[in-house]
Amino acid sequence: MLGLKNKSKKRKSKLATMGRRLITISDSRSIIAEQFRTIRTNIKFSVPDTQLKTILVTSSTPGEGKSTNAANLGVVFAQEGKKVLIVDADMRKPTLHHTFGIFNTVGLSTVLSKQDEFNSAIQETPIVGLFVLPSGPFPPNPAELLSSKSFDAFLKEMKKDYDIIIFDAPPLLSVSDAQVLSNQCDGTLLIIHSAVAEKEDVLKAQSILTSSQAKVLGVVLNNYKMPKNRKYYYQYYGKEE
């Protein structure tokens, strides 16, 4: 009994630490958290006749918030009761192990290079139903790993075990990794930072996704300042009756 209590306290402590990094945990009634739930709903309605299991989250350039969006999106899907796996497919500049406070000694790179089994590399989070596969050590050939037969086999197995698989990929204009993944995922979300993204870069990213025959689920406009009247509406709507 004491062991169960200690385990529960430890879980709550990790959740509190993680909550400082994820708005969907730290302030689940906020406008931003509500927007992530809206994105979740819109994704489901965007492909009503298809069982969407794999989602790629990317951006045109670095610093647009793709990793934060991928993490929070994973949280809201798990909160809905789904079994979710977030994969840090940004093997060049990974961040999700910091977000979730997990080790990055093994991960996607070691799984695809057959150094580790995926079962031993996937890590559980304090959020019920949410699991994370970190990037693993930096490989010399990320794009080649993502287009390998090992990745095909990995993806096939993951689809059996998880309801939703979210890939956090590098920016489209930086390297070819996201382009490779976009062709293999059921849908792609393009994150655009309202204060960072240039129109020309966004159009180039769109062209890349089109050429790779990616199914674009939509665009998420990040860091957009909402008008005050809409803020008031959400604050009023969010109050308990």
N, C-alpha and C positions, 0 to 999 in steps of 0.2 A: 504493500500500500504506500509506503514511504517512497519507494522507487518511482511509482506512478506520479506522485505529487511533485517530486523533483524534476521529472521529465516534463510535466506540464508547466512548471515555473520556467524551465529552460526554454521551452517552446515560446512562451509568452515574451520572454526577454529578447529572443531573436526576432520575434515579430515586431516588437517595439523598435528595435534598432533598424530593421528593414523599413518600418513605417516612416522613418525620417527621410528615406530616399524615394518612397513611392506614395504619391498623393492618394491613390485608390485605397491605401491602408491608413495613412495618417489622418486623412480628412475625407472619408468616404461620402460625406454629404455635401461636399463642395461642388461648385460649378464645374470645375475641371474633371473631377471624378465622374460626375454625371455625363459629361461629354464622352468619356471613355466608354460608358455603358451605351451611349447613343451610337458610337462607332461600332460596338459589338452588335447591336441590333441592325444597323445598316448593312453590316457585312453579311448577316444571315439573310436579309431581304434581297441583297444584290445577286444572289445565286439561289433562287427558290427551288429550282429543279435539280440542283447538284449538291451532293454531299461534300461540302468543303471541309477538308481536314488540314491542309497545309497552307500557311500564309507567310508570305515574304514581306518583311518590313525593311524599307531602304529609303534613301534620299538621293538628291542629285550631288550634293557636296557635303564635306564633313561639318559637324557642328550644328546640324539642324534638328537634333533630338530624336533620331530614329530609335536608339537603344532605350531611351526613357519611354517612348511610346510602345515599343515591343514589350517591355517589362510590365507596364500598367495594363496593357491589353491582355496579357497572360493572366494577370490577377483577376480582372473582371470576368473572364471566361471561367476561371476556376471558381469564383464566387457564385457563378450560375450553376455549379454542380458538375462541370466538365472536368475530365482528366486531361491536364494540359502539360505539354512539354515545350519549353522555350530553349531553342538552340542558338548559342552564340556562334554564328557562322562568320563573324568578323575575326578571322584568324590573324589579321595583321595588326589590329588595334582593338582588342577585346575589352569590354567594360562590365559585362553582366555579372561576372564573379564578384566584382566590387559591390554592385547593386544588391546582390542577394547574400553577400558575406560568405561565399563558399571558396573552396580551394580550386586552383586552376592547374594542378600538376598533371592531371589527365583530362581528356575531353575529346572534342570532335576530331582534332588532328591525330590523336593517338588511336582513336577508334577506326578512322578511315585508312590509316596506315597499318592497321591490324596489329598494333602493339597492345591494345586493350580491348576487352569486350564492352559493348555499350552498357550492359547492365551494371558494370562496376564503375563506369564513368558518369552515369546520370546521378544527380544528387537531389534529394528531397528538400523542399523548403518548409518553413513553418506554416505556410498557407496550405490548407487542405486541398489536395488535388493538383497542386502545382509543383512541377519538377523542372530542373534546369540541367542542360548539358553545356558546360563551359567550353571555351574554344580549345583549351589544351595548349601545350607549348607551341611556339611559332614554327610552322613548317616552311620549307623553302619553296613549296609549290601549292599554295592554297587553291588556285583555280583548277589545277589538274586533279586535286583530291575531290573537289566538288563535282567534277564531270566524270569521275571514275565509276567502275562497276561496284566498288565498295560502297559508294554513296547510294547507288540504286538499291543495293541489298539492305543497307541501313534504313533507308526511307521506307522500304517495304515492311520491315519489321516494326518500325515505329508506328506506322499506320494501324497495325494490329493492336497495339497496346494503348494508344492515346486517341482521345476524341479530337483534339486540336493540337497541331504542331506549328509553332511560330518560329520563323528564322529571322534573326537579326543579322543583316548582311551589310557589307561595306557600301559606301556611296557609289552610285552608278558611274560617275565621271572619273573616279579615282582608279579603279581596277575593274577587271571583268567578272569578278566573283558573283556579284548580284545579278548580272545578266545571265550567267550560267544557271543560277538558282531560279530565276524568274520563269524560266521555261519548264522547270520541273515542279513548281508549286501550283496549287489550285488557284491561287489569287495573290496579287501584289498590292501593298499599300505604299504609296509614295508620300513621304513626310516632307513638308515644305515649311521652312522657318520664315515667317513673315518679314523679319528684319535682316535676314542673311541671304536668302535665295535670290538669284538674279534670273530674270525672265528667260534669258538665253540659255542658262544652265538647265532650267526646268524643261524647256522645249527639247534640249538635247537628251535629257533623261527620258522624256516621253518617247522620243525617236528610238532610243536604245531598247526600251521595253516593247515597242511595236515590232522592231526588227527581230526580237527574240521570241515573238508570238506569246508574250505574257498576257495573262488576263488581269487587267488593272481593276481592282475592286473600287478604288477611289483615291482621293487625295486628302491628307490631313494637314490643315493649315495650323502650324504650331506657333505659339507665342503671339496670337492675335489678341488685341485689346478689345474686349467686348464693350459695346455702348452701355452707359450707366443704367438706362431703362431696362435692358435685358438682365443686367446683374440683379436689379431689384426684383424682377420677376422670379428668377431662380431662387433668390434668398427667401422670398415669400413662399414659393412653392415647396421649398425644402423644410419649412418649419413643421414641427409635429402638431397634429390636430389636438 
